[in-house]
Amino acid sequence: MTNLFEKMLGEKKVLLADGATGTSFFGMGLQSGDAPELWNIDYPERVTAHYQSFVDAGSDLILTNSFGGSRYRLMLHGAQQRVAELNIAAASLLGDVVAKSERDIVVAGSIGPTGEILAPLGDLQADDAIAAFAEQALALEQGGADVLWIETMSSQEEVEYAVAGARQTGLPIVFTMSFDTHGRTMMGVGAADMMALHERLGVHACGTNCGIGAAEVVAAIMNFQASKTEGSEPILVAKANCGIPEFIDGEIHYNGTPEIMARYATMARDAGARIVGGCCGTSPEHVAAMRQALDQTVPGPAPTLEDVQRELGEVSRGAQTQAGGEHQVKTRGSSRRRRRS
């Protein structure tokens, strides 16, 4: 039987993912420091409403409310023994919503970082990390996930451990890393490093989420394309924050409009992303605008750096000079070599 995630990738040029989970829950009353995963049991109607909002917005793929569902993250809330219960509920609640939608929607089992420092710098050993990821992955599979979605990673080692744990299931695997420091992750991983990691691990898809805005995410997709092995066609994921966060009246707001996120969606698609969505600050309203833009525009040529910066904002120098140390940065009507600074 064909897996739904693989089936939809075969049928559609681009899959539209969902938007922010935390932003949605804060609007429903979640307090800073609370564990949203506990809501899968305590307030299932709120989690269901969150899922339904992105079904209504037109998402083809929705992430489960399980980003912090590993035993190490749940330990902060005294819930480390509830990994199976909370992750099964996260996936099954979404599965119930999807079943009522009367269309194909992928249930993507979200798996975030452990939050621990890996050995030798920290105390978390490889075997323990793999076991924690496997425990979560198996629960998400039991709850009905179609794909395991490892996200917001910054180190290659943690991606490797998460994938090793996820492989104890029979599900497809995706990983995304957060490129937020001049085109690199917090642990210094660049575009070429990530594409080499993807090739080595052989998972279904890879890409970027979160970071510092839509322009940097589109630039990252461009860098992934420039760094891929000749002849390979990796399935790439773009899931950008909704603009830049601003602190207003004691609360964080993101300045991205539906119009900007719609343009980001088409530019990410044209740059080569097969799965496009939003991250922090991205509401159902933003995703609905992205749905309309993807459906009503014809795919075009890959954007240039000039296009990205004109329409989405500044791209950091580091993100401009990634692919293999020497990046062919294209501008309209011409091209020039730029060396890594």
C-alpha positions in Angstrom: 0.0 0.0 0.0 1.4 3.4 -1.0 2.1 5.8 1.8 0.0 8.9 1.6 2.9 11.3 1.8 4.7 9.5 -1.1 1.4 9.3 -3.0 0.7 13.1 -2.7 4.3 14.0 -3.7 3.8 11.9 -6.8 0.5 13.6 -7.6 1.3 17.2 -6.9 4.1 19.6 -7.9 4.0 21.3 -4.5 2.5 20.5 -1.2 1.3 23.3 1.0 2.1 22.7 4.7 0.6 24.4 7.7 1.7 27.4 9.8 2.6 28.1 13.4 1.5 25.9 16.3 2.8 27.9 19.2 1.4 31.2 17.9 -2.0 29.6 17.5 -2.0 28.1 21.0 -0.9 31.4 22.7 -4.0 32.9 21.2 -6.0 30.2 22.9 -4.5 30.8 26.3 -1.3 28.8 26.4 1.2 30.6 28.8 4.9 31.0 28.2 6.7 28.0 29.6 3.7 25.6 29.4 4.0 22.4 27.4 1.5 22.5 24.5 1.8 18.7 24.2 -0.2 18.4 27.5 -3.1 20.0 25.7 -3.5 16.8 23.6 -5.0 15.2 26.7 -6.1 18.3 28.8 -7.7 20.4 26.0 -8.2 18.2 23.0 -10.9 20.5 21.6 -8.3 23.3 21.4 -5.8 21.2 19.5 -8.6 19.9 17.2 -9.6 23.6 16.5 -6.0 24.4 15.6 -5.7 21.5 13.2 -9.1 22.3 11.7 -8.0 25.9 11.0 -5.3 24.7 8.7 -7.5 22.2 7.0 -9.9 25.1 6.3 -6.9 27.2 5.0 -6.1 24.6 2.4 -3.0 22.8 3.8 -2.0 19.5 2.2 0.2 18.6 5.2 -0.2 19.4 8.8 2.2 18.9 11.7 1.1 17.2 14.9 1.2 19.0 18.3 4.3 17.0 19.4 7.3 19.2 18.7 8.4 18.9 22.4 7.2 15.4 22.8 10.4 13.6 23.6 11.1 12.4 27.1 13.8 15.0 27.6 11.5 18.0 26.7 8.6 16.5 28.7 10.9 16.0 31.7 10.8 19.8 32.2 7.1 19.4 33.0 7.3 16.1 35.0 5.7 14.3 32.1 8.6 12.1 30.8 6.6 8.9 31.4 3.8 10.2 29.2 5.6 10.1 25.8 3.5 7.4 24.3 0.2 8.8 25.5 0.8 12.4 24.4 2.3 11.6 21.0 -0.4 9.0 20.1 -3.0 11.6 21.0 -1.3 14.3 19.0 -1.4 12.2 15.8 -4.8 10.6 16.4 -6.5 13.9 17.0 -5.2 15.2 13.7 -6.1 11.9 12.0 -9.7 12.4 13.2 -9.9 15.9 11.8 -8.4 14.8 8.5 -10.8 11.9 8.2 -13.7 14.4 8.3 -12.2 16.7 5.7 -13.0 14.4 2.7 -9.7 15.1 1.0 -6.1 13.8 1.3 -4.1 15.6 4.0 -0.8 14.3 5.3 -0.4 13.8 9.1 3.2 14.8 9.7 4.5 13.6 13.1 6.5 16.6 14.5 9.8 15.8 16.3 11.9 18.6 17.7 15.3 18.7 19.3 15.8 17.2 22.7 17.0 20.4 24.2 20.0 18.6 25.7 23.7 19.1 24.9 25.1 16.1 23.1 28.3 14.3 24.3 31.2 15.0 24.3 30.2 18.7 25.1 27.3 17.6 27.2 25.8 14.6 29.0 23.4 13.2 26.4 25.0 10.0 24.9 24.2 8.9 21.3 22.4 5.7 22.4 20.1 7.6 24.8 19.3 10.2 22.2 18.4 7.6 19.6 16.3 5.7 22.1 14.3 8.9 23.0 13.7 9.7 19.4 12.6 6.2 18.7 10.2 6.2 21.6 8.5 9.3 20.2 8.6 8.2 16.6 7.0 4.8 17.4 4.2 6.6 19.3 3.5 8.9 16.5 3.4 6.0 14.1 0.9 4.2 16.4 -1.2 7.4 16.5 -1.5 7.3 12.7 1.2 9.6 11.4 2.0 9.3 7.6 5.5 10.8 7.8 8.0 11.7 10.6 8.9 15.3 10.5 12.2 16.1 12.3 12.4 19.9 12.5 14.2 23.0 13.8 17.5 21.1 14.1 20.9 22.9 14.3 23.5 20.1 14.6 24.2 17.3 12.2 24.7 14.8 15.0 21.2 15.4 16.4 19.7 15.0 13.0 21.6 11.7 12.6 20.3 10.5 16.0 16.8 11.5 15.3 16.8 9.8 11.9 18.3 6.6 13.5 15.4 6.6 16.0 12.8 7.4 13.4 14.0 4.5 11.3 12.7 2.1 13.9 9.3 2.8 12.3 8.2 2.0 8.8 7.4 5.7 7.9 9.0 8.1 5.5 11.3 10.7 7.2 11.8 14.4 6.6 14.3 16.7 8.4 14.6 20.4 8.4 17.3 22.6 10.0 17.0 26.2 11.1 19.4 28.6 9.2 19.5 31.7 11.3 23.1 32.9 11.5 24.3 34.3 8.2 23.1 31.3 6.2 24.2 28.7 8.8 22.6 27.0 11.7 23.5 27.8 15.3 26.0 24.9 15.1 27.6 26.2 11.9 26.0 23.9 9.4 25.8 25.4 5.9 23.9 24.6 2.8 26.5 22.3 1.3 26.9 20.5 4.7 23.1 19.9 4.9 22.9 18.5 1.4 25.8 16.2 2.0 24.0 15.0 5.2 20.8 14.4 3.3 22.6 12.3 0.7 24.4 10.4 3.4 21.2 9.6 5.4 19.0 8.9 2.3 15.8 10.3 3.9 12.8 11.3 1.8 13.2 15.1 2.0 15.1 17.9 3.8 15.0 21.6 4.0 14.7 24.6 6.4 12.2 26.0 8.8 12.0 28.9 11.3 15.1 31.1 11.0 14.9 34.8 10.4 12.3 35.4 7.8 11.1 34.5 4.3 13.9 36.0 2.3 16.6 33.9 4.1 14.5 30.8 3.6 14.2 31.3 -0.1 17.9 32.1 -0.3 18.5 28.8 1.6 16.5 26.9 -1.0 18.6 28.5 -3.7 21.7 27.4 -1.9 20.5 23.9 -1.4 19.9 23.7 -5.2 23.4 25.0 -5.9 24.9 22.5 -3.5 23.1 19.3 -4.5 25.0 16.5 -6.2 24.9 16.6 -10.0 22.0 14.6 -11.3 20.1 14.5 -7.9 16.7 16.0 -7.4 16.1 16.2 -3.6 12.7 17.0 -2.3 13.2 20.3 -0.5 11.1 21.9 2.2 10.7 25.6 2.9 8.8 26.6 6.1 9.6 30.3 6.9 8.7 32.5 9.8 6.0 35.1 9.1 8.4 38.0 8.8 10.5 39.4 11.7 9.3 39.3 15.3 8.6 42.6 17.0 7.8 43.1 20.7 4.7 45.2 21.0 2.7 45.9 24.2 4.4 43.0 25.9 3.7 40.5 23.2 5.6 39.1 20.2 4.1 40.0 16.8 5.4 39.0 13.4 5.3 41.6 10.7 4.7 39.4 7.7 1.4 40.1 5.9 -0.7 37.5 3.9 0.5 39.3 0.7 4.2 38.9 1.6 3.7 35.2 2.6 1.8 34.5 -0.6 4.7 35.9 -2.6 7.2 34.0 -0.5 5.3 30.8 -1.3 5.5 31.2 -5.0 9.2 32.3 -4.8 10.1 29.2 -2.7 8.2 27.0 -5.2 10.0 28.6 -8.1 13.4 28.2 -6.3 12.8 24.5 -6.1 10.9 23.7 -2.9 8.4 20.9 -3.2 6.9 21.5 0.2 6.1 25.0 1.3 4.6 26.3 4.5 5.0 28.7 7.4 6.6 28.6 10.8 6.4 31.1 13.7 3.7 33.7 13.4 2.1 32.1 10.3 -1.7 32.1 10.8 -4.4 30.3 8.9 -5.1 33.6 7.1 -1.5 33.6 5.9 -1.7 30.0 4.8 -5.0 30.6 2.9 -3.2 33.4 1.0 -0.4 31.0 0.2 -2.9 28.4 -1.0 -4.5 31.0 -3.4 -1.1 32.2 -4.7 0.2 28.6 -5.4 -3.1 27.6 -7.1 -3.5 30.8 -9.2 0.0 31.4 -10.5 2.0 29.4 -13.0 5.4 28.2 -11.9 8.1 30.5 -13.3 11.9 30.6 -13.5 14.0 30.4 -10.3 14.2 33.8 -8.6 17.4 35.7 -8.5 18.9 37.1 -5.4 17.8 40.5 -6.7 14.2 39.3 -6.9 14.3 37.9 -3.4 15.7 41.0 -1.8 13.4 43.4 -3.7 10.2 41.5 -2.8 10.9 39.8 0.5 13.7 41.7 2.2 17.4 41.7 2.8 19.5 38.5 2.6 22.5 38.2 4.9 25.9 38.2 3.3 26.6 34.7 4.6 23.5 33.3 2.9 24.6 34.9 -0.3 28.0 33.0 -0.3 27.2 29.5 0.6 27.2 26.8 -2.0 30.5 25.0 -1.9 32.4 28.1 -0.9 31.9 29.8 -4.2 28.3 30.7 -5.1 27.1 31.7 -8.5 24.8 34.6 -7.4 22.5 35.4 -10.3 21.1 38.8 -10.9 18.6 39.8 -13.7 20.4 39.7 -17.0 23.8 38.9 -15.7 25.8 36.8 -13.2 28.9 37.2 -11.2 31.1 35.2 -8.9 31.2 36.0 -5.2 33.7 34.4 -2.8 32.9 33.6 0.8 33.7 36.5 3.0 
